[in-house]
Amino acid sequence: MSQSLDRRLRPDFIVRMIGLVFFIYLFFGFMLLPCLNTLTSIFREKNAAGEADPFAVIRFFLAGTMGRYVWNSLKLAVCLVITVNVVGISLVLLTEYFDIKGAKILRVGYMTTMIYSGVALVTGYMFLYAGDGMITSVLKDRFPDFNASWFSGFNAVLFTMTFACTSNHMLFLRNAIRNIDYNTVEAARNMGANPFKVLWKVVLPTLIPTLFSLTVMTFITGLCAMSAPTLLGYDSINPEIVRLAGSSVADESFPQARAALLSIILAMFTIVLLTVLSAYERKGHYLSVSKTKAKLQKQKINNPVANVLAHIYAYILFIIYMTPVVMIIVFSFQNHSAIRGKKLDMNGWTIINYIGKQDYSYTNDRGKVKTVAGAISGVFSNEKTLGGIKLSFLMSAIAAALACVIVVVACNYMFKKKNKGTGVVLEYALLFPWLLPTILICYSYRIYFNSNAVWYVGNQNLYFKENVRFLIIMAYTVTKLPFSLRMIKASFYAIDEELQDAAKNLGASGLRTFLKVKLPIILPSVLAVFALNFNALFTEYDMSATFQSPQAISYAMVIQGMTADATRGANMNALGRRCASTVFIMIVSGIILYLVYGVGARDLGERLEHRRKRRELWARLTGESRKEKAAEVRDA
């Protein structure tokens, strides 16, 4: 009896129990119950006579125009699968498989979508192609009959998202094609096959598993698109859910229930797609390679015409990717009038879009000069923009860290209980948010916690004033749990069990073994996941828009609102500040990606070599300075 009591009073047992209780609270309170409430809310509506009618909303859906939003999202998702795969596969082939001149420069251009995405990327394309965009203005001047509003609706969304969603191809498909055994390619070439036949018969079949996963991911992305349809005026599911969530019964029929129904439809599509993907992965896919695997060598295009066309196509894509980036960077250093006119002014260079304030003077209709004090302000001098940066930075950092801590503790428990059912249940519970679209989770939070009747949060209205920030942090955390689990769980396999046994034999407790042995081994992977989570959440728009509240205006929402602010006298350089904000996002994202994929991707030998070089450089610099000082003393 005393031994059992002593075991329960051990620190590792107490920590395990606290973690278990917290996770049960997290799962039921912030994953399961809010979503179930959304599901059941569809069947709790009343008809015009005030009688309970479980199918009132469904009949309204079938008889009304709501199906148009579902059809529009499906059309966008299907078209995106085609366009993104065509462009994405060609990007990887041009930079990794075929011998194209300037492939390294092309690769940098193609990967720019990794450092800015979402609202920032869409506003970048709008800066060029919108009605008052730079390229549209040039076309309008040369062709007076040109339709200035061409960049809107479905075509604009498809164009923008096609080039925005190829970053996954540049990450995952690039790695897959670099792992192809060159011996199989060389064998096919020796049998007389031309490069394109080798590509079609040998290379692409080995990439089918990766392409299938990318196709599912692209389809879900198109189905759940938010920022591009919102800014470019396309009626899809997610923007309509956000609109209905802010509506009331006085404005239209069943707004909340209709939003819930659209969320459930999105969830059903997502569950089906993920189920199909899981079943496909369980079949297993194997590739027969030689015992001595050879590194893939780039293939020359022998046909001169095909070679020229491939180079032209490669650099046209490079221009499409790089033009928004270059123009945004350049115009972020231009003055207000140059940005408004979308014309480069060599005498208009300034840093006012980043820091500082200026007065704005203009002549009114009566010919009098009016001055608005401080109307022109930079990113780091504008209170609204700076407030959005601070709030997004804080919420993203807390959520990214909390997701990593929860997953690390859960993975440690799962590996201890890997042969028991509790570990499997815990893993599936952490993957549960992957079955639901982000918009459903956020909408469920907004409805469920917008009352004082939820006892397990102390009967506090979490959607009231500043409380909504806590709600956003929880939504951020929950939606990042599945990704964090997939990444961090893989790092636990690198832990040698002999190290754990040695620590146990030395008398270390489970908690001490975790802190002193396991954590240092997995820490680089955990930090990488934290960085990627933060990078994604810092410019996140979809969830913030769903929780729209004056007390929780995120950085992405501030950027989205800068276009409207440009027409108001108090925010005269909103367009310039938007360009500067996009550049700031690029810098933050670029630094994080460099730390993850640059410094973080180095193995131990490379890290030690870089450390040695830094120390030698420092010693050389300090040694030379000491010698110079000694020489000065001797001369004196």
N, C-alpha and C positions, 0 to 999 in steps of 0.2 A: 504493500500500500504506500509506504513512504517513498520507495523507488519510483513508483508511478507518479506520485506528487512531485518529486524532485524533477522528473523528466518534463512535466508540464510547466514547471517554473523556469526551465532553461530559456535563455534569451531567444535562441533560434525557434523554439516552439511558440513562444509568445508572438514573435514577429510573423511566423507563418499563420497563426490564427488571426492576427490583425489584418494581414494581407488577404486572407480568405474572406473574412467578413466584409472588408472594403470592396473586394471584387464582386461579391454577391450583391452588395448595395449598388455598385456601379452598373452591373448587368441588368438587374431588374428595374432600377430606378431611372437609368439614362439610356437604355437600349430597348428593352422589351416593352415595358408598360406604356411609354409615350407612343410607340408605334402601334401597339394594340388599340390604344385610344383613338388614334387616327383611323384605323381600319373600321372600328365599330361605329365611329361618328357618321359614316356614310349611311348607316341603316337606322339612325335615330332621328331623322328629319320628319317634319310634318307636312301634309299637303295643304292646299288652300283652305280647306275646311277646318284646319287645326287638328286633324286626326293623325295619329302616328302612321307613317307610310314607309316601310323599310326600303321600297324600291322607287321612291319618288325621284331621287337623284339619278339613278340609273336610267329611268325613263326620260328624264330631262336630257341626259347625255345622248341617248339614242335619237331623240327627236330634234335636238338643237344643233348648234354649230360647234360643240366642244370636240367632236371627232376630228375637226379640221386641224386642231393643234397636234393631235396624235399622228395624223397622216403627215403633217409637215415635218414633225420630228423624225418619223420613219423614213421619209424621202431624203432628208438631210443625212441621216445615218447611213443609208444604203449608198448614196452618191459619194459620201466621204470614204467609205470602204474602198471604192474603186479609185478615186482620185488620189487619196493618201497612199495607197499601196503602189500605184503607178509611179508617183513622184518619189516616194520613200525608197522603193527598190532601186529606182534609177540613180538616186543620190548615192546609195551604198555601192552600187556597181561602178559608178564613175570615179569614186574615190578609193575603192578597195580592190576591185577586180580588174578593171580595164586600165591600161597604161595611158592616162590622160595627163597632159602637161599642166603643171600648176595644181596638182591634186591636193597638196597640203593647204594652199590658199583657198581652194574651193571648199575643203572640209571645214575650215574656220567659218566661212560664210554660211554654209548649210547648217552649222550648229548654233547659229545666233539665236534661234528660237529657244534654246535652253537657258538663256540669260534674261529673256523677257517674254512673258506670256500673258494670257488672260486679257484684262482691260488694257494694260500697257501695250500689248501687241496690237490689239484691235485699234486703239487710238493712233498707233503708229501708221497703220495702213490707211486710216481715215485722213490723216494728215496729208497723204499723197493723193488719195482717190476719191474723197468725199466731194460734195458739191462745190465747196470752196477750197478743195485740196490743191496741192501744188501742180501735180500732173494734170488733173482735170481742168485747172485754170488755163494751163498752156494749150490743151486741146480745144478748149472753148474759144480761146483767142484766135487760133488758126482755123477752126471749123465752127463758124457761128451756129450752125444747126445741131451741134453736138449736144446730146442730152446730159446736162450737168448732174442729174440725179441718178446716173447709171449705177453708181456704186451703192446699192441698197437692196434690201430684200434677200431672196434666196441665193442669187448668183454671187452677191457680195459676201454673204456668210460662207458659202461653199469655197470661194476663192481664198478668203482669209484663213479659214480653218484647215484647208488643204495644206497650206505651207506652215501653219502653226502646229499641226499634229505629226509632223515627220520626225520630231526629236526622238520619239521612241524607236523609230527605224535606225536612226544614227547611233543609238545606244545599243539596242539588243540585236538587231539584224547585222550590224557591223561586227559585233563580237562573234556572231554565228558564222559569218562568211570568212572571218579570219581564222576560224578553227577548222576549216575544211582541209582535208589532207590533199596536198598538191600532187601526190602520187596518182590519185584517181584522175585528176585533170590531165596530167602528163600522159597517162596510159591511153586516155581517149584521144588526145592529140596525135599520139604515135599511130593510132589506128586510122588516121586520116580525117578525123572530125574537125570542122572549122570551129573558131572560138564561140560563135553564137550557138552552134549545135551542142558543144560541150556545156555551155551555160544552160541551155534548155533541158538537156538529157541527164547531166551529171550534177551541176551545181544547185539549181533551183529545187530539185526533189529533196535534197538534204536540208533545205531551209523551210520546208513545209510546216513542221511543228512551230517554229518561231513565227512564221507568217500567219499561221492560224491564230496564235495568241494575240499578235498585233492586230489582226482583223477584228477579233472580239473586242479588244480594248478600244479600237477606233470606232466601232459601232456604238458602244456604250457612250463614248465621248460625244458623238454626234447626237445621240438620243437625249443626252442630259445637258446639251449645250446651253449656256446661259449668257455670258458676256457678249459674244458676237451677235446673237439674235436680238439682244436688248439694245445694243448700240446701233445696229444696222437695220433695225425695223423688220424683223421676221417673226411671224407668229408661231412659236414652238411651245412645247409643254412647260419648261421651267419658267420662262418669263410670265406665262399665264398663271402659274401657281403662285408666284410672288405677287402678282397683281390681285388675284382673288383673295390671298391671305390678308391684304390690306383693305379689302372691301367690306361692306356690311349688307345686311338683309334689306336695308332701306334703299340701297343702290341697285341690287339685283337679286335674283333668286338663288338660294343655297350657295353663297360664295365659298364659305368654309368647307362645306361638304364636297363641292365640286373640286376645290383644290385638293382635298383628301383623295378623291377618286382618281384624279390625274396622277397624284403621287403613287397610289397603289398600282396604277397601270405601268408606271415607270419601274416600280419594284418587280412586277411580274416579268417584264422584259429582261431585267437585269438577272433575276434568279434563273430564268430559262437559259440565258446565254452562259452564265457561269457554270450551270449544270452541264451543258454541252461541252464546254471547255474542259471541265474536270473529267468527264467521261472520255474525252479524246486523249487527254494526257495519261489516263490510267492504262490505255491500250499499250503504251510503250512504243518508242520509235528508235530503231537501231540503224547504225550505218557501219558497213564493213569497210575497214581501212587496213592499210598495211601495218606491219609490226613496228616499223620505223616511220613515224609520221613526219612528213616534210612540210615546211612552211609554204603557204600559198604565195605564188609569184604572180605579178600582174601580167595580164594578157594583152599583147599588142593587137590592134585592129588593123589587119593587113589591107583591107579594101580602102583605098584613098578616099573615096566619096563617103563611105560610112565613118571613117575616122574624122573627116572634117565635120560632118553632121553631128557626131557625138560631141566634139569640142564646142561647136556652136550651141548645142542644147545645154551642155554643162555650164557654159558661161552666161547663157540667158537665165538659167535658174539662179546662178550666183548673183546676177544683177537684181532679180526679184527679191532675193533674201536680203541683200546688203543695202539696197536703196533706202528702205525705211530707216534702218539703223544709222546710216551715214547722214541722212537728211535730218533726223531727229537730233543727233549730236551737234551738227552744224548749227541748226536753227535754235538750239538751246542757248547759244551764245549770241543770238541776234536780238536787236531791240524790238520794241512793241510794234512799230509800224512795219518793219520787214516781215515779222511773223504774220501779222494780219493780212498783208498783201501776198504772202507766200513767195516773196522775191528776195534773193540774197542781196544784202547791202554791205559792200566792203568797208563802209565807214560806220556800220551799225553794230560792231562787236561790243559786247557787254557781258557782265556776269550778274546783272540784275535779276535774271531768272532763277539764280541759285541763292543769292544773298543780297540783302539791302532793300531799301524802299525809295521810291521816287514819286513825286507829284505828277499828275496827269492834267495837261491843259488842252482845252478844245474850244472851238468857236461855236456858239449856239446859233439858232435860227435868226436871232436879232442882231447877229454880228458881234456880240460881246464875248470876250474871252473868259471862260470859266476854268477854275482849277480845282481838282479833287485831290486833297492831301492824302498821300500814301496809297494812292490807287494802284500803283505798280509795285509789287512786292515779290521777292524771291521765295523759293521753296522753304528755305530755312529762316525766312523772316515773316512768312505768312502764318498767322496763328492757326487757321483752319487746317492748312496742309501739314504744318509741324505737329499739330495735335493728332492728325490721322497717322502720321509716321510713328509717333510715340506710342499711341494706343495699339496699332498693329504690331509693332516691335514687341511690346510687353505681352500681349495676348498670344502671339505666335511663339515666343520663347517659352512661356509657361506651358502651353499646350504641347509643344514639341518635347520639352523635358519630361512632362508628366506621362506622355505616351511611352517614352523610352523607359522610364522607371517602372511603369506597370508591366510592360512587356518583358523587361529583364527579370523582374521578380517572378513573373509567370513562367518564363522559359526555364528558370532554375528549378521551379517546382515541377514542371512537366518532365524534365530530364530525370528528376528523382523518381517520378511516378510514371515513367514511360511505358511500363508494362501493366499499368492499372487504368481503370476506366476514368478516374478523376482527371488524369492528365489529358486524355482525349477530349473529355467534356470541356475542360478549360480552354483547349486549343480551338475547338469549334465555337465556343462563346466569344473568343477574341476575333474570330473571323466573321462573326455574325454581321457587323456593319457592312461588309463587302457585298452582302446579299441585297442591300437596300441602296437606292440612289441617295446621294448627299442631301438633295432637296427634301426628300421624305423625312429624314432624320431631323433636319432643321425645322421643317414645318411642324413636325410632331412636337418638338420642344416648345415652339412658339405657342401652340394651342394648349398643350397639356399643362405647362407651367405658368400660363397667364391667368392664374387664379390663386386664391388663398386657401385652397382645400386640399393641397398635396401635403400630407402629414410628414412624409419622410424628408422633406426639405424645410421642416419647421414652419409649415403653413405660410411660407413667404412667397410672394409673387415674384418669380425670377425674371419676368418680362417687364418689370416696373423699374423705370429710371436706370440707375447704374447697375442694378442687379442683372440686366441683360448681358453685361460684359462677362459675368460668370457663366451665363448660359452659352455664350459664344465660345468661351474657352472649353467648356465641356463638349460642345459639338465638334470643335477642332480636334480635341483629344480622341474622342470616340471614332471619328472618321479616319484617323491616322493609325489606329491600333492594328488593323490587318496588315498594312504595308510594313509597319515596324516589326510585327511578328515574323513575317516572311524573311526579312533581312537579318534580324538579330538572332533568330533561331538557327540560321545557317552558321553563325559564328560560334555557337555553342558546340557544334560538332568538331571544332578545332581544339577543344580542351581535352588534353590527355587524361584519361581516367587514372593513370598511375600517379599523377600529381595529386589528385584528390585522395587516393588511397594513402599516399605518403603523409599528407596533412592530417588525415584521420588517425594514422598510426602514431603521429606525434602528439595526439591528444587535442587537436584543434576541433572546435565545435563546427557545426554546419554553417553558422553565420560567419564565423571567422574564416573558414575555408573559402566561402564565397567572396568575402571582401579582400582577402589576401592572395588568393590563387586564381579564382575564376574571373573576377572583375577586371584585373589588369590585362588578361588575355583578350577579353571581348571588348574592352574599352574603345579601341580604334573604330570598330564597327558600330558601336553605340553612338559615338560622336559623329560618325558619318551619317547615320540615320537621323540624328538630331538636326544636323545641318540641312539635310534634304527636306525634312519635315518643315523646318523653319522657312526654308526657301520657298516652299509651296504655299505656306500659310501667310507669309508676309504680304503677298500680293493677291490673296484670295478674295474673290468678289461674290461668288454664288451664295455662300453661307451668310456673309455680311448683309447682302441685299435681302435675304429672307428674314433676317432679324431687324430690318431697317428701323432705326430708333435714333433720335437726336443725341442720345448718350453713348452711342456705339457706332460712330461713323469711322469706318476703317480707311486705310490709305487708298485701297482700290476704289472705294466709293467716292473719296475726294477727287481722285483722278477722273472718274467717270462723270462727276459733276462739273469738272472744269470747262467742258464744252459749253454747257448752259451758262456758266458764270462769265464766259467771254463776252456775252452781250450785255452784261450789267456794268454800270459805271464803277462799282466798288471793286471789281476784279478785272481790270482792263487787260492785264497780261496773263490771263488764265491759260491761253494757248501756249505761251512761252514757258509758264510754270509747268504745264503738262509735259512739254518736251524735256524740261530739266528733271521732272519727276521720273520719266522713263529712263533717262540716263542714270539717275541715282539707283533705280532698280537694277539696271544692267550691271552697275559696279558692284552692288551688294551680292547679286546672284553670281556674278563672275568670280568674286573672291571665294564664296562658299563652294562653288563647283571646283575651283582650283584646289582648295584645301581637301576636298573629298576625292576627286579623280586625279589630281596632280600629286600633292604631297601625300595624301592618304593612300594612293594606289601604289606607292613605292614599297618594295619588300624591305626586310630588315637590313640586307646588305647595302641596298641603295641608300637607306637612311643613314647608316653608319658612314658610308662614303661621303655623303653630303655634310654630315656633322664634322668629319675629319677635315674636309676642305674649308669649312667655315672657321674651324679652329686654327688651321694653318694661315688663313688669310688674316685673322685677327692677331695672331702671334707675329706675323710679318709686319703688319701695320704698327702694332705697339712696340715691337722690337726696333724698327727703324726710327720711330719717334724717340725712343730712349737713347739710341745711339746719337741722334742729332742733338739731344739735350746734353749728353755727355761731351760731345765735341765742342758745343758752345761753352761749357764750363771750362774745358781745357784751354780753349782759346782765350778765355777771360783771365 
